[in-house]
Amino acid sequence: MQEWYKEDLAYIHDVGHSDFALKSAPGILEILTQNKVRNGLVVDLGCGSGLWAQELSKADYHVLGIDISESLIAIARTRVPDAEFRVESLFKTDIPPCNAVTSIGECLNYLFDPDNNWQTLVQLFLRVYSALTPGGVFVFDIAEPGQVVQGNLTKGFSQGEDWVVLVEKEENPNLQTLTRRITSFRKIGEYYRRADEIHCLQLYKSTDIAKELRRVGFQVSKMSSYGSYHLPKAHTAFLARKLV
């Protein structure tokens, strides 16, 4: 099976790109509290290196984290030893009865699974709804079309003390997909080690997502921020409640 977020990129993602998870956390914790989800099990789909799981654990929730990357899960297990983590596809994993499900950082857009498509996403919504206890919530965000200006290839980089990442992004408006070509360099001893990955995302319109969530049975609210943390351009967050 193809590996995603292999060792070096997983390390870089954890130490250099933690802002989204950490800045989203207070707002999402407040959402849980406002919806009277103050304890119990939270299932985090696409848990990454466990940054959000750690905040949940500090707030006395039980956590089950799911991610397709073995390297990210290894970091998560070290960071949050009290939580449970599984190396699995978030679209295929069994979701146990729980009080909340979260998926933070456009995880539902990723095309890491070869059979991931709209129907797979709809089936996930149904499984989440079935797993949630009455009053439970599903909190997640998606990337929408408009990530990159049509016809443009954007290039950028970020760096830390012992790493550099170069990213090319290109959007296909016909297929509504986003492709990120990622080249990372991590210092190991005296030298830098190079790794390359290509990440493809299916972009969804928030109106389509909201319509499908309601069809499943959720009460749906769309959000442009998690509390005081505003989402990046062309991203939308959802609060989906199971009322009965």
Secondary structure as UniProt FT lines:
FT   HELIX           7..16
FT   HELIX           19..34
FT   TURN            35..36
FT   STRAND          41..45
FT   TURN            48..49
FT   HELIX           51..58
FT   TURN            59..60
FT   STRAND          62..67
FT   HELIX           70..79
FT   TURN            81..82
FT   STRAND          84..87
FT   TURN            90..92
FT   STRAND          98..103
FT   HELIX           107..109
FT   TURN            114..115
FT   HELIX           118..131
FT   STRAND          132..143
FT   TURN            150..151
FT   STRAND          153..160
FT   TURN            161..162
FT   STRAND          163..172
FT   TURN            173..176
FT   STRAND          177..188
FT   TURN            189..190
FT   STRAND          191..202
FT   HELIX           206..216
FT   STRAND          219..223
FT   STRAND          225..226
FT   TURN            227..228
FT   STRAND          229..230
FT   TURN            233..234
FT   STRAND          235..241
//
